[in-house]
Amino acid sequence: MPTYKYTAKKGPRDTVAGVCEAPSRAEALNQLTTLGLIPVRVEEANGALPAPAARPAGPRVRVAAGALNVFTRQFASLVRSQMPILRALGIMMEQTTHPALKQVLAAVTEDIRQGKMLSEALEPYPAVFSPLYTNLVRSGEVGGMLDTVLDRLAAKAEQDEILRSKIRSAMAYPMFVGVVGAGTVLFMLTFVMPRLLKLLERYERLPLPTQMLLAVTHALAQWWVWALLAAAALGLGMIWKLQGSAVRGWIDSWNLRLPVVGKLIRQLELARFARSFSLLLEHGVSVLKAVDVALPVVRHQIIRRELARVPEGLKQGRSLAACLNALPTMTPYVINTVSVGEESGKVGEAFAEVASFYEREAEGLLHTAAALMEPAMVLGVGAVVGWIVMAILLPIFELSSIAR
C-alpha cells in the first residue's frame, strides 16, 4: 500500500506532520479529515504528485457580491466550529444556489484535495476572490485565525454594500425626477405638440421660439425611433470608449476639479483604500505588500496612480505620512492621522479611523448633493416646459395685438 507524507493543521495554531498508508491520495485525505486534521500538503513518500484534475471553472467567472458575502460569513462560522476545511467547503457547495459560485467551490475543493492551501486554491479566481481576499486568507492561515479574517472580510463587504446603497438612495429621487421630466417633455414634443402646432403652420411670420419648436417637433415626430436608437448607440459607444485608459484618465482628471463631485469622489476613494489597507495591516501584511494589494480597490485612475508612488517612497526610507504628504489628492487630516498612527505604532487603526471619517463625510455630502439636485432637476424641467408654453403663446399674443 502506498505511503503518503502529510502536513496538516491541528486546531488554529498547531501544525503536525507525519506519514500514513492509504490505497490512494484521496483516501489519505479522508483519513486525515476523519482524524480532525486540516490537510495542508499531502504527497507520496517518493515525492510524486498525481496529475491535477481539470478545472470546472475558469478564472473569469463572475459571482455576485451578495452571494460571496453570504458564503464568507457562513464559511467563517463553520471554520470557527473547528470543522475541517474540506467538509466546510462541501457543506457550502450544497447550500449555495449560485451556479457560478458552486462551480468555483468545486474547483477550490479539488485543489485542496491535491494538497494546496486554501489561499493557493483561491488565487486562480481573482474575479471572485480579489487579491485582498486571498492575501487576508493567507495571513489567517499563517496566524491560525482564519475564522476571524473571514468575519472581517464579510464585515467589510457589508460596509461596502451599505455605502453603495446609500449612494443609490441619495441619487434615486433626483434621477427619478430627471427621467420622468425628460419623458414628459419627449411625450409633449412627439405626440401633443404636433396637433397644437398645426394651427400655427399656416402663418408665415412666426416668432423664433415657435419656429424652433416646430423644427424640433417635426424632427422628433418623423425620426423619434431612430433618435432613440442613435442615443442608445451613442451611450453604449461612450461606455465602451470610457474603458480606454486615455479617455478615462482625462475624465478622471476633469471630475476631480468639480466643486462637489470632486470632493465626493476623493472621499469615497480614500475611504475605500483606507478600509482595505487597515484590514491588511491589522492581519500582519507588510506595508509595501498592503499598498499593492489595496490599490485595485481604488477605481479613480488619478488617485490610484498617485497612491502607486507610495511604495517607491517607502523603499527610499521615508515614512508613510511623508509619502502621503507628497500626493496632491491627500488631505491634511489623512496625513496627520497617519503620522500619529506611526508614532504610536497603530497605523492600521489610524487608517480605519480615516475610512470611518470619510465614509461619514461622504454620506453627508451625498445628502447635500441630492438635496441640491432635486430643485435643480425641477427647475430644469420647468424651464423646458416654460419654453414650450412660451413658444405656443407668443404667436397667439401677436395675433391678438394685430386684431386690436
Summary of the structure (lengths in Angstrom):
residues: 404
radius of gyration: 30.3
end to end distance: 115.3
largest distance: 115.3
contacts: 1200
relative contact order: 0.08
helix: 72%
strand: 6%
